[in-house]
């Protein structure tokens, strides 16, 4: 199994910029349909602005006109005005949240409908490949949009009207206070705004990694039996580990930008207070009263600094997240067609060369300049390999251990993708084919035979569920598994894998492959636990069935029985009949001689 193709969702990418431009008209239409809600929300926000103004102004006047002027009653009266303004904030907030629901819930409903419509349309157009990211969109991402949108609207509205009330109060107390307070606030907010674009890019990558991990988990769960039967569980585990590691990397990048955001917040929150304290003598010399200074500190502590903190937090987290997630709903369909989806073992960034022209006679297997290496600096396991296997041929693959024989069968089976070159089965490129289509093209029997708990019939018909009893019995008899099936109690007898030997498992898997309708059989040392006579009988039976047989030979007798032999030696490949290779390949002569002596 493998990760999904990594989307190029970085800042400045066509996808990102195009989606951002496309969100504007949709957002304007959505808001235009709810002018009444916006008007009522604005009215409640104006009340919040008045409340902010009265709190700081009341504190300043209580000091200047009351307590410092010797009029205690006036001071208490102004403090009462400030207290009433604070208490009136509760119904204001209640009204704001009531109107906010008129924006967030319709948005959520619209996104759910859009996600369902797109998922159904994709399922109808591509029945084999469902949209595995649909679950994430319908649950996690929809709720993420609703919560982020609510927080963003609430915070932006609060910042604008709170700042308006606080700045009006500062101006009414003394214009010099604005000169001291506003510049550091603006500098901190500007520093924060500079991080928005890279933060959005990091958020896009994090979401892409999350979707890829979800897609991988869904594919593993759906194809677990195939993964086990083909012996690629280690590759599936490694792909999962790579996806988890990539998700961790994107999370760390987001954390670093969050640290920059914290720095901007510190500048915006601490510098105004520090400057106001430092400039107290200068302000007093210009006629700023003690009450005005206390009022300025009240505006900072109770209004401006909390508003800035909320703004930075909301835009830095909810804002970038909202923009990125909305692109999943409003942008064009980005998922590739099923025929182009990555197969098991895909490595992101691997190029796919153009398809060469087909000849009139379509071969059963065709490899064109195929190179495979495990790691960028590793020596190639297969280097520029060209191979053509005709329909109906019986081909044996031989060579020293670790030379790439199993890799070749995995390539032909579509379980891994070459660094360069193309692999075709029956004229069709196997890279990107969905599992159901691959099963109709080929059957791979690995060295570790896979049988599962169930009946004998269930195991034999796994690749052909509708097979008749006569077809099953013919396949069992042909490969020499009839005594085993009889000993187990017949086709409907229960089967426990741990009660079978490795050789018995291999016999059942060979009978399963014989029964399959696929015209290409790939045996990767699938007879290694059988004795020589049983191996010969099974191989000859599989060679007689319609189609092509490609065998990774466990014994050189398989090469003698084959129509042609592919010899891999790590440098170049030799392909020919047994007699031809004996005449021109010293390595092949050595392999045959060693086998003959043993």
C-alpha positions in Angstrom: 0.0 0.0 0.0 1.1 3.5 -0.5 0.4 7.1 0.2 -1.8 9.1 -2.1 -0.2 11.4 -4.5 1.1 14.5 -2.6 -0.7 17.6 -3.7 1.4 20.6 -4.5 -0.5 22.9 -2.1 2.2 25.4 -1.3 2.0 29.1 -1.1 2.0 30.7 -4.4 1.1 27.5 -6.1 -1.6 27.6 -8.8 -3.9 25.6 -6.7 -3.5 27.8 -3.7 -3.7 31.2 -5.4 -6.5 30.1 -7.7 -8.6 28.8 -4.8 -8.1 31.9 -2.8 -9.3 34.0 -5.8 -12.3 31.6 -6.2 -13.3 31.9 -2.6 -14.0 35.7 -2.9 -17.2 35.5 -5.1 -18.6 32.6 -3.1 -18.0 34.4 0.2 -19.6 37.6 -1.1 -22.7 35.7 -2.4 -23.1 33.9 0.9 -22.9 37.1 2.9 -25.2 39.0 0.5 -27.9 36.4 1.1 -27.8 37.2 4.9 -27.9 41.0 5.0 -30.4 41.0 7.8 -28.2 38.8 10.0 -25.2 41.0 9.3 -27.2 44.2 10.1 -28.3 42.8 13.5 -24.8 41.6 14.2 -23.4 45.1 13.5 -26.0 46.6 15.8 -24.9 44.4 18.7 -21.3 45.2 17.8 -21.8 48.9 18.0 -23.3 48.4 21.5 -20.1 46.5 22.4 -18.0 49.5 21.1 -20.0 51.9 23.2 -19.4 49.6 26.2 -15.7 49.6 25.6 -15.6 53.4 25.4 -17.5 53.9 28.6 -15.4 51.6 30.7 -12.1 53.4 30.1 -13.7 56.9 30.0 -15.6 56.3 33.3 -12.4 55.2 35.1 -10.5 58.4 33.8 -13.3 60.7 34.8 -13.8 59.1 38.2 -10.2 60.0 39.0 -9.9 63.5 37.4 -13.4 64.8 38.2 -14.0 62.8 41.3 -11.4 61.5 43.7 -8.5 63.8 42.7 -10.8 66.8 42.6 -12.1 66.0 46.1 -15.6 65.0 44.9 -16.1 61.4 46.1 -19.7 61.2 45.0 -18.7 62.2 41.4 -15.9 59.6 41.5 -18.3 56.9 42.6 -20.8 57.9 40.0 -18.3 57.6 37.2 -17.2 54.2 38.5 -20.8 53.2 38.5 -21.1 54.2 34.9 -18.0 52.0 34.1 -19.5 49.1 36.2 -22.9 49.3 34.4 -21.0 49.2 31.1 -19.3 46.0 32.1 -22.5 44.4 33.3 -24.3 45.3 30.0 -21.7 43.3 28.2 -23.5 40.1 29.0 -26.6 40.7 27.0 -24.5 42.2 24.2 -22.4 39.0 24.0 -25.6 36.9 24.1 -27.1 38.9 21.2 -23.8 38.5 19.2 -23.8 34.7 19.6 -27.5 34.4 18.7 -26.9 36.2 15.4 -23.6 34.4 14.8 -25.6 31.1 14.5 -27.4 32.6 11.6 -24.1 32.6 9.7 -22.4 29.4 10.9 -25.2 26.8 10.6 -26.2 27.7 7.0 -22.5 27.5 6.1 -22.2 24.1 7.6 -25.3 22.8 5.9 -24.1 24.1 2.5 -20.7 22.5 2.9 -22.3 19.1 3.8 -24.5 19.2 0.8 -21.6 20.1 -1.4 -19.4 17.4 0.0 -22.1 14.8 -0.5 -22.9 15.9 -4.0 -19.3 15.7 -5.1 -18.7 12.4 -3.4 -21.8 10.9 -5.1 -20.8 12.3 -8.5 -17.3 10.9 -8.2 -18.7 7.5 -7.1 -21.0 7.4 -10.1 -18.3 8.4 -12.5 -15.6 6.0 -11.0 -17.3 3.1 -9.3 -14.0 1.3 -8.6 -12.4 4.0 -6.7 -14.4 5.8 -4.0 -13.4 9.1 -2.6 -11.7 8.0 0.6 -11.2 11.6 1.7 -15.0 12.1 1.8 -15.3 10.9 5.4 -12.7 13.4 6.5 -14.6 16.2 4.6 -18.0 15.3 6.0 -16.9 15.0 9.6 -13.6 16.6 10.6 -13.3 19.2 7.9 -16.9 20.4 8.0 -16.8 20.9 11.7 -13.4 22.6 11.3 -14.8 25.1 8.9 -17.8 25.9 11.1 -15.7 26.4 14.2 -13.0 28.3 12.4 -15.5 30.5 10.6 -17.4 31.3 13.9 -14.2 32.1 15.7 -13.0 34.3 12.9 -16.2 36.3 12.6 -16.5 36.7 16.3 -12.9 37.8 16.7 -12.7 40.1 13.7 -15.9 41.8 14.7 -14.8 42.2 18.3 -11.4 43.6 17.3 -12.8 46.1 14.9 -15.5 47.5 17.2 -13.5 47.2 20.4 -10.6 49.0 18.8 -12.9 51.7 17.6 -14.3 52.2 21.0 -10.9 52.2 22.7 -9.3 54.6 20.1 -12.2 56.9 20.5 -11.7 56.9 24.2 -7.9 57.5 23.9 -8.6 60.5 21.6 -11.2 61.9 24.0 -8.7 61.6 26.9 -5.7 63.1 25.0 -4.4 62.7 21.4 -0.8 62.1 22.7 -1.9 58.8 24.1 -2.7 57.5 20.6 0.8 58.3 19.5 2.3 56.2 22.3 -0.1 53.2 22.2 -0.9 52.6 18.5 2.6 52.2 16.8 3.8 49.2 18.9 0.4 47.6 18.5 0.5 48.1 14.7 4.1 46.7 14.5 3.1 43.5 16.3 0.1 43.0 14.1 2.2 43.6 11.0 4.8 41.1 12.1 2.0 38.6 12.6 0.5 39.3 9.1 3.8 38.6 7.5 3.5 35.0 8.7 0.0 34.3 7.2 1.1 33.1 3.8 3.8 30.6 4.9 1.4 29.6 7.7 -1.3 28.8 5.1 1.2 26.9 3.0 2.2 24.8 6.0 -1.5 24.2 6.8 -2.1 23.0 3.3 0.7 20.5 3.5 -0.6 19.3 6.9 -4.0 18.7 5.5 -2.6 16.9 2.5 -0.6 14.7 4.8 -3.7 14.0 6.9 -5.8 13.1 3.8 -2.9 10.9 2.5 -2.7 9.1 5.8 -6.5 8.5 5.9 -6.4 7.3 2.3 -3.6 4.8 3.1 -5.5 3.5 6.1 -8.7 3.0 4.1 -6.8 1.2 1.3 -5.0 -1.1 3.8 -8.3 -1.9 5.5 -10.1 -2.6 2.2 -7.3 -4.6 0.6 -5.8 -6.3 3.7 -6.5 -9.8 2.4 -4.8 -8.9 -0.9 -1.9 -7.3 0.9 -1.4 -10.5 3.0 -1.9 -12.8 0.0 0.7 -11.0 -2.1 3.2 -10.8 0.7 3.6 -7.0 0.8 2.7 -6.4 4.4 6.2 -5.0 5.1 5.9 -2.5 2.3 2.4 -1.4 3.5 3.9 -0.9 7.0 6.8 1.1 5.6 4.4 3.3 3.6 2.4 3.9 6.7 5.5 4.8 8.7 6.5 7.3 5.9 3.1 8.9 6.0 3.1 9.2 9.8 6.6 10.7 9.6 5.5 13.2 6.9 2.5 14.2 9.1 4.9 14.7 12.0 7.1 16.9 9.9 4.2 19.1 8.8 3.1 19.4 12.5 6.5 20.6 13.5 6.5 23.2 10.7 3.2 24.5 12.0 4.5 24.6 15.5 7.5 26.7 14.4 5.1 29.2 12.7 3.1 29.2 15.9 6.2 30.3 17.7 6.7 33.2 15.4 3.0 34.1 16.0 3.7 34.0 19.7 6.6 36.5 19.2 4.3 38.8 17.3 1.7 38.6 20.0 4.4 39.4 22.6 5.4 42.5 20.7 1.8 43.7 20.4 0.8 42.9 23.9 3.9 44.0 26.0 5.4 46.9 24.1 2.4 49.3 24.4 2.3 48.9 28.2 6.1 49.3 28.4 6.1 52.5 26.2 3.2 54.0 28.2 5.2 53.5 31.4 8.4 54.9 30.0 6.7 58.0 28.4 4.7 59.0 31.5 6.9 62.1 32.3 6.7 63.2 28.6 2.9 62.7 28.6 2.4 64.6 31.9 4.5 67.5 30.5 2.1 67.7 27.6 -1.0 68.0 29.8 -2.1 64.4 30.1 -3.9 64.0 33.4 -3.4 61.2 35.9 -7.0 60.0 35.2 -6.3 59.9 31.5 -3.2 57.8 32.1 -5.2 55.3 34.2 -7.9 55.3 31.5 -5.3 54.5 28.9 -4.0 51.6 30.9 -7.7 50.5 31.3 -8.2 50.6 27.6 -5.0 48.6 27.1 -5.6 45.9 29.7 -9.4 45.5 29.3 -9.9 46.1 25.6 -7.0 46.5 23.1 -4.6 43.9 24.3 -7.2 41.1 24.7 -8.6 42.0 21.3 -5.2 41.9 19.7 -4.5 38.6 21.4 -7.7 37.1 20.1 -7.1 38.5 16.6 -3.7 37.0 16.3 -4.8 33.7 17.6 -7.9 33.5 15.5 -6.3 34.5 12.2 -3.1 32.5 12.8 -5.0 29.3 13.6 -8.6 29.5 12.5 -8.1 31.9 9.6 -5.4 29.9 7.7 -7.1 26.6 8.6 -10.5 28.0 7.3 -8.9 29.1 4.0 -7.2 25.8 3.4 -10.1 23.6 4.2 -12.6 25.7 2.2 -10.4 25.0 -0.9 -11.2 21.4 -0.5 -14.9 22.2 -0.9 -15.0 25.1 -3.4 -11.9 24.3 -5.5 -11.9 22.1 -8.6 -11.7 18.3 -8.2 -8.1 17.6 -7.5 -8.1 13.9 -7.2 -6.6 12.1 -10.2 -8.7 9.5 -12.1 -8.6 6.0 -10.8 -6.5 4.8 -13.8 -3.8 7.3 -12.8 -3.9 6.7 -9.0 -0.7 5.4 -7.5 -0.3 1.7 -7.0 1.0 -0.1 -4.0 4.6 0.8 -3.4 4.3 4.2 -5.1 7.1 6.7 -4.3 6.0 10.3 -4.6 7.8 12.1 -7.4 8.6 9.1 -9.5 8.2 10.1 -13.1 6.0 8.2 -15.5 7.4 8.2 -19.0 5.2 8.4 -22.1 3.7 5.1 -23.4 5.6 3.7 -26.3 3.8 2.6 -29.4 2.2 -0.8 -29.3 3.0 -3.5 -31.8 0.2 -5.5 -33.5 0.8 -8.6 -31.4 0.1 -7.5 -27.8 2.5 -9.4 -25.5 1.4 -10.9 -22.2 4.2 -9.0 -20.4 6.3 -6.1 -21.6 9.0 -4.2 -19.8 10.6 -1.2 -21.4 13.8 0.3 -20.0 12.8 -0.6 -16.4 15.1 0.5 -13.7 14.5 -0.2 -10.0 16.6 0.9 -7.0 15.8 1.0 -3.3 17.2 4.4 -2.4 18.4 7.4 -4.4 22.1 6.3 -4.1 21.6 2.6 -4.1 22.8 0.4 -6.9 19.9 -0.5 -9.2 18.3 -3.9 -8.6 17.1 -3.9 -12.2 18.9 -1.6 -14.7 17.2 -0.6 -18.0 15.6 -4.0 -18.3 13.7 -4.8 -21.5 11.6 -7.9 -21.6 8.8 -9.2 -23.8 6.9 -12.4 -22.8 4.4 -13.6 -25.5 0.9 -14.7 -24.7 0.8 -18.4 -23.7 4.5 -18.7 -22.9 6.0 -20.4 -19.9 9.0 -18.4 -18.6 11.3 -19.2 -15.8 13.4 -16.5 -14.0 16.7 -17.6 -12.5 19.7 -16.0 -10.9 21.7 -15.7 -7.7 19.8 -14.9 -4.5 18.9 -11.2 -4.0 19.5 -10.3 -7.7 16.0 -8.9 -8.3 13.8 -11.9 -9.2 11.1 -11.1 -6.6 11.3 -7.5 -7.5 10.5 -8.4 -11.1 7.4 -10.3 -10.2 6.2 -7.4 -8.0 6.7 -5.0 -10.9 4.7 -7.2 -13.2 2.0 -7.6 -10.5 1.7 -3.8 -10.2 2.8 -3.8 -6.5 5.7 -1.4 -7.0 6.6 1.3 -9.6 10.0 1.5 -11.3 12.2 4.6 -11.1 12.1 4.7 -14.9 10.5 2.7 -17.6 7.0 1.2 -18.0 5.5 -2.2 -17.2 2.6 -3.5 -19.2 0.4 -6.6 -18.9 -1.8 -7.5 -21.9 -1.0 -4.1 -23.4 -2.1 -2.1 -20.4 0.2 -0.3 -18.0 -0.2 -1.8 -14.5 0.9 1.3 -12.6 -2.2 2.9 -11.2 -4.7 0.1 -11.8 -7.1 -0.5 -9.0 -6.8 -3.8 -7.1 -10.0 -5.3 -8.6 -8.7 -4.7 -12.2 -5.2 -6.0 -11.3 -6.7 -9.2 -10.0 -8.5 -9.7 -13.3 -5.1 -9.3 -15.1 -2.7 -11.4 -13.0 -2.4 -13.6 -10.0 0.7 -13.5 -7.8 1.6 -16.5 -5.6 4.4 -15.5 -3.3 6.7 -17.8 -1.3 4.7 -17.4 1.9 1.4 -18.9 0.9 -1.7 -17.2 2.3 -4.7 -19.2 3.5 -7.3 -18.0 5.9 -9.7 -19.4 8.4 -12.9 -20.6 6.6 -13.8 -23.5 4.5 -11.6 -25.1 1.9 -14.0 -23.8 -0.8 -13.7 -20.3 0.5 -9.9 -20.5 0.2 -9.9 -22.0 -3.3 -12.5 -19.6 -4.7 -11.1 -16.4 -3.2 -10.0 -15.2 -6.7 -13.1 -16.7 -8.4 -16.1 -16.6 -6.0 -18.6 -18.0 -8.5 -16.7 -21.0 -9.6 -18.7 -24.2 -10.0 -17.9 -27.4 -8.0 -16.7 -29.1 -11.2 -14.2 -26.3 -12.0 -12.9 -26.4 -8.4 -12.5 -30.2 -8.4 -10.8 -30.1 -11.8 -8.3 -27.5 -10.6 -7.6 -29.4 -7.4 -7.0 -32.6 -9.3 -4.8 -31.0 -11.9 -2.3 -29.4 -9.5 -2.2 -32.6 -7.3 -4.1 -31.2 -4.3 -7.0 -33.7 -4.4 -5.5 -36.0 -1.6 -5.0 -32.9 0.6 -8.6 -31.7 0.1 -9.9 -35.2 0.8 -7.9 -35.4 4.0 -9.2 -32.0 5.1 -12.8 -33.3 4.7 -13.8 -32.0 1.3 -14.6 -28.6 -0.1 -17.0 -27.6 2.7 -14.8 -28.7 5.5 -13.5 -26.1 7.9 -9.8 -25.0 7.5 -7.4 -23.7 10.1 -4.2 -22.3 8.7 -2.1 -23.3 11.7 -3.0 -26.9 11.1 -1.4 -27.0 7.7 2.3 -27.3 6.7 3.9 -24.8 4.5 3.8 -27.2 1.6 0.1 -27.9 2.1 -0.6 -24.2 2.1 1.3 -23.8 -1.2 -0.7 -26.6 -2.8 -4.0 -24.8 -1.9 -2.7 -21.5 -3.2 -1.6 -23.1 -6.5 -5.0 -24.6 -6.9 -6.5 -21.2 -6.2 -4.3 -19.7 -8.9 -5.2 -22.4 -11.4 -8.9 -21.7 -10.8 -8.5 -18.0 -11.3 -9.7 -16.4 -14.6 -6.5 -14.2 -14.9 -4.4 -15.1 -17.9 -1.1 -14.3 -16.2 0.2 -16.3 -13.3 3.2 -15.2 -11.4 4.9 -17.7 -9.1 7.5 -16.2 -6.8 9.1 -19.4 -5.5 5.6 -20.5 -4.7 6.6 -24.2 -4.8 9.7 -24.0 -2.6 8.1 -26.2 0.2 7.0 -28.9 -2.3 9.0 -31.9 -3.2 10.4 -32.0 -6.8 7.6 -34.3 -8.1 4.8 -32.2 -6.6 6.4 -29.1 -8.0 6.7 -30.5 -11.5 3.1 -31.7 -11.5 1.8 -28.3 -10.3 3.9 -26.3 -12.7 2.9 -28.4 -15.7 -0.7 -28.1 -14.7 -0.5 -24.3 -14.5 1.4 -24.2 -17.8 -1.4 -26.1 -19.5 -4.2 -23.7 -18.5 -4.9 -20.9 -20.9 -2.6 -17.9 -20.5 1.0 -17.2 -19.5 3.1 -18.5 -16.7 6.1 -16.7 -15.2 8.0 -18.7 -12.5 10.7 -17.5 -10.2 12.5 -20.9 -10.2 13.3 -22.6 -6.8 14.9 -25.5 -8.7 16.7 -25.4 -12.0 14.3 -28.1 -13.2 11.7 -25.3 -13.6 14.0 -23.7 -16.1 14.4 -26.9 -18.1 10.6 -27.2 -18.3 10.0 -23.6 -19.4 9.7 -22.4 -23.0 12.3 -19.6 -22.3 14.5 -18.6 -19.4 15.3 -15.1 -18.1 18.7 -15.0 -16.4 19.4 -12.0 -14.1 23.0 -11.5 -13.0 22.9 -7.9 -11.7 24.7 -6.4 -14.7 22.7 -7.6 -17.7 19.9 -9.9 -18.4 20.0 -12.9 -20.8 16.8 -14.3 -22.3 16.5 -17.4 -24.3 15.8 -21.1 -24.2 17.5 -23.5 -21.8 19.8 -24.7 -24.6 20.6 -21.2 -25.8 21.6 -20.0 -22.4 23.8 -23.1 -21.8 25.7 -22.2 -24.9 26.2 -18.5 -24.3 26.1 -17.8 -20.5 28.8 -19.0 -18.1 26.7 -18.1 -15.1 23.8 -20.1 -16.4 26.1 -23.1 -16.9 27.4 -22.7 -13.4 23.8 -22.6 -12.0 22.8 -25.7 -14.0 26.0 -27.5 -13.0 25.6 -26.7 -9.3 22.0 -27.9 -9.5 23.0 -31.1 -11.2 25.7 -31.9 -8.6 23.3 -31.3 -5.7 
